[in-house]
Amino acid sequence: MNTALILAGGTDPRFKMDIPKQFVNVNNRPIIIYTLEIFQSHPEIDEIIVTCLDGWQEFVKVYAKQFNITKLKEIIPGGKDAQESTYHGLQLLKSRAEQGDIIVIHDAIRPMVSEKNISDSIDICRKKGMGVAATYIMDTIMHSGNGKEGYQSLNRYEIMKVQTPQAFDFSLIWQMHERAIRENCMGAWDNSSLITRLGEKVYFSKGSDLNLKINSIEDVEMFKALYKMKDELS
């Protein structure tokens, strides 16, 4: 069983719109639906679970029915961060998880994820126990404590930009989360950072520079432009 766990439980005070990013409408569809449709159509995804911001669960249910997201099986409360939201999803699945099950964790606010990104994360996961989408960084990277001045350049050829999807063997990621709780390793911003905080290695799958994460109003406009060009870019 391959389960997609879509994380839609976050809010961002820096996002200057009246509704959460994942529910902003673009061409009469909320951003989360663009994301869900990719997983709905992917042949290797058997079911979808959404961890959702409190007060928005019913909206997801209505949208899923309207846009025929038939693989959506559960909508559960999100946590205070991505680590806690993921753990909520893992707890739901634990009672029925079987050996070899894979969970593909993805941000609801990455609506340009491709079928290839998902497939490669699952493929690497089958070989390595995990497949975390990542790309090389082409810009110059510097340390900065305040965003106003830099004091050390980093070698961009030794740095990867980590994205979602992130596919994991269920038993492995469950063990990582249980260990993190025991060791009080909390507040990780994604599952790859949780694993490295525990001193373990992360295995990468193919990410994409087109796999935009919507963090600002400008990103919404970028998504609109990219989506119009989607067929040409694929």
Secondary structure, DSSP 8 states (H G I E B T S, - for coil): -EEEEEEE----TTS-SSS-GGG-EETTEEHHHHHHHHHHH-TT--EEEEEE-TT-HHHHHHHHHHTT-TTEEEEEE--SSHHHHHHHHHHHHHTT--TT-EEEEEETT-TT--HHHHHHHHHHHHHHSEEEEEEE--S-EEE-SSSS---EEE-GGG-EEEEEEEEEEHHHHHHHHHHHHHTT----SSHHHHHHHTT----EEE--TT-----SHHHHHHHHHHHHTHHHH-
